[in-house]
Amino acid sequence: MNDYLIAVVDDDRNIRELVEAYLKKENYRTVGLESAEEALQQWKSDPPDMWVLDVMLPGMDGYEFCRTIRSEAEVPIIMISARDNEVDKILGLELGSDDYMVKPFSPRELVARVKRHLQRWYKSRASDDVAQDSQSSMRIEVGRLQLLLEERRVIWSGEEVEATSKEFALLRMFAERPNRAFTRDEILILVWGDDYFGSDRAVDHLVKRLRKKIDQLPIESVWGHGYRLRSEGGEL
C-alpha cells in the first residue's frame, strides 16, 4: 500500500467513490469527505498528502478551503469543478491550487495528474532536505530580512514570520540575488520545479501572499518581466 494519503472532497457520492476507486487501484490510501468542514477536521487529525477538491461544496466552498490550507502548507491541491470558464480556473490557481480539472473528467487522467504532482512535490521536498543538510550552518541576510536555512525560519525586522515551503523558497531565491529581476517562468522553474505545468499566475499569488505577510517587504513588480527584491546600499 502506498504511504500517500489522498483526501477526496466532493458532496457528490458517486464522483467521490469513483475517484477513490481509481486511486486505490494505484495503491494510494484515500479518505472521502463530503464538505470543507469535514476536510478541516481531517486536516487537524490526520493531514493528507494531497487534496482532490470540488469547488462547489455545501457551506464553505472549495475556494475558501483552498485559501485556508494554503495559508498553512503547500501540499498539492487539484481542484475539480463543473465550472469551465477561464475566470474560475484562474481564481482556483490564484488561491493556490496546483491544478484545475473540469467535470466530467477522465479518472485515468486525474490519477496521472495526481502521480505527477506527488512526484514533483515530494521530490522537491527531498531535495530541500539534502540542501539543508549540506548548508546547515548558513543564513542569508539582506537588510532587515534574515533566512535561517537550517531551521527554515524567516525573520523580518527581528520578528519571526511564519512561511510555507514555497514562500521560503521564493524569499531565498530573491535574497540570494537581490535586485536581480526574475521572469515568471524563471520563478516557476526555481520554486515549483521544471516539470510544473500550471499557470504562471501561481507566481503572482505567491508574491501577493508574501507582501501581505511581511509589511514593507520590497518585492517589486517589473513591468512586462516579473519580480525582484529591491536592496539599496545593502538596506531594505
Sequence and secondary structure as in RCSB ss.txt:
>XXXX:A:sequence
MNDYLIAVVDDDRNIRELVEAYLKKENYRTVGLESAEEALQQWKSDPPDMWVLDVMLPGMDGYEFCRTIRSEAEV
PIIMISARDNEVDKILGLELGSDDYMVKPFSPRELVARVKRHLQRWYKSRASDDVAQDSQSSMRIEVGRLQLLLE
ERRVIWSGEEVEATSKEFALLRMFAERPNRAFTRDEILILVWGDDYFGSDRAVDHLVKRLRKKIDQLPIESVWGH
GYRLRSEGGEL
>XXXX:A:secstr
  S EEEEE S HHHHHHHHHHHHHTT EEEEESSHHHHHHHHHHS  SEEEEESS SSS HHHHHHHHHTT   
 EEEEES  SHHHHHHHHHTT SEEEESS  HHHHHHHHHHHHHHHHHHHHHHHHHHHHTTT EEEETTEEEETT
TTEEEETTEEE   HHHHHHHHHHHHSTT  EEHHHHIIIII TT  S THHHHHHHHHHHHHSTT  EEEETTT
EEEE  BTTB 
